[in-house]
Amino acid sequence: MVKLMPVIYKCSSCSYILYEFLKVGQDSYGLPTPSELIAKIGDHCPNCGKKLKLPTLENIKITPYRVKKSLTLSSIYNSRNYSRI
């Protein structure tokens, strides 16, 4: 089982996703720090216009990330109890 630990930066006002880092190797720079992200996208949320600030420890949330299983023909057959011909 693969465990993923993505990092998602969201606006604290409108929850707009500012940046998603989903896997290692996603880009050549790696995970940006909050200050690098603000320098890259600007200091205001592109969705609601709120001024972005550096997060404090109270702003950081760690939650489980669940990946949807991809469907395969064998998983469909097994879930519906079809017999193979």
C-alpha positions in Angstrom: 0.0 0.0 0.0 1.4 3.4 -1.0 1.1 6.1 1.5 0.8 9.6 0.2 1.4 12.8 2.1 0.6 15.6 -0.2 1.1 19.3 0.8 -1.8 21.6 -0.1 -1.6 25.3 0.3 -5.1 26.9 0.6 -6.4 30.4 1.1 -7.5 30.9 4.7 -10.5 33.0 3.6 -12.1 31.1 0.6 -10.2 27.7 0.8 -9.0 28.2 -2.8 -6.2 25.8 -3.5 -3.1 27.9 -4.2 -0.7 25.0 -4.7 -0.7 21.2 -4.5 2.5 19.2 -4.1 1.3 15.6 -4.6 4.5 13.6 -5.2 8.2 13.7 -5.2 9.5 14.5 -8.7 6.5 16.6 -9.5 8.8 19.4 -10.6 12.5 20.0 -10.5 12.3 22.5 -7.6 10.6 20.4 -5.0 8.2 21.6 -2.3 8.1 25.4 -2.1 8.1 27.1 1.3 5.2 29.5 2.0 7.4 32.5 1.4 8.6 31.1 -2.0 5.0 30.5 -3.0 3.9 34.0 -2.1 6.8 35.3 -4.1 5.8 33.1 -7.0 2.0 33.8 -7.1 1.8 37.2 -5.5 0.7 38.3 -2.1 -3.0 38.2 -2.7 -5.3 35.2 -3.3 -6.2 35.0 -7.0 -9.7 33.9 -6.1 -10.9 36.3 -3.4 -8.1 38.9 -3.3 -7.3 38.4 0.4 -3.7 39.3 1.4 -1.7 36.2 1.9 0.4 35.8 5.1 2.9 33.3 6.3 1.2 30.5 8.2 1.6 30.0 12.0 1.5 26.7 13.8 -2.2 27.2 14.5 -2.9 27.5 10.7 -1.3 24.2 9.8 -3.7 21.3 9.5 -2.6 17.6 9.1 -5.4 15.4 7.8 -5.5 11.9 6.3 -5.4 11.8 2.5 -7.4 9.1 0.8 -6.8 8.0 -2.8 -9.7 6.7 -4.8 -9.0 3.2 -6.1 -8.8 2.9 -9.8 -11.3 0.4 -11.3 -10.0 -2.6 -13.2 -11.9 -5.3 -14.9 -10.9 -7.8 -12.3 -12.1 -5.6 -9.4 -15.4 -5.2 -11.2 -15.8 -8.9 -11.6 -14.8 -9.6 -8.0 -17.1 -7.0 -6.6 -20.2 -8.3 -8.5 -19.4 -12.0 -8.1 -19.4 -12.6 -11.9 -18.0 -16.0 -12.9 -15.3 -15.9 -15.5 -16.0 -17.7 -18.8 
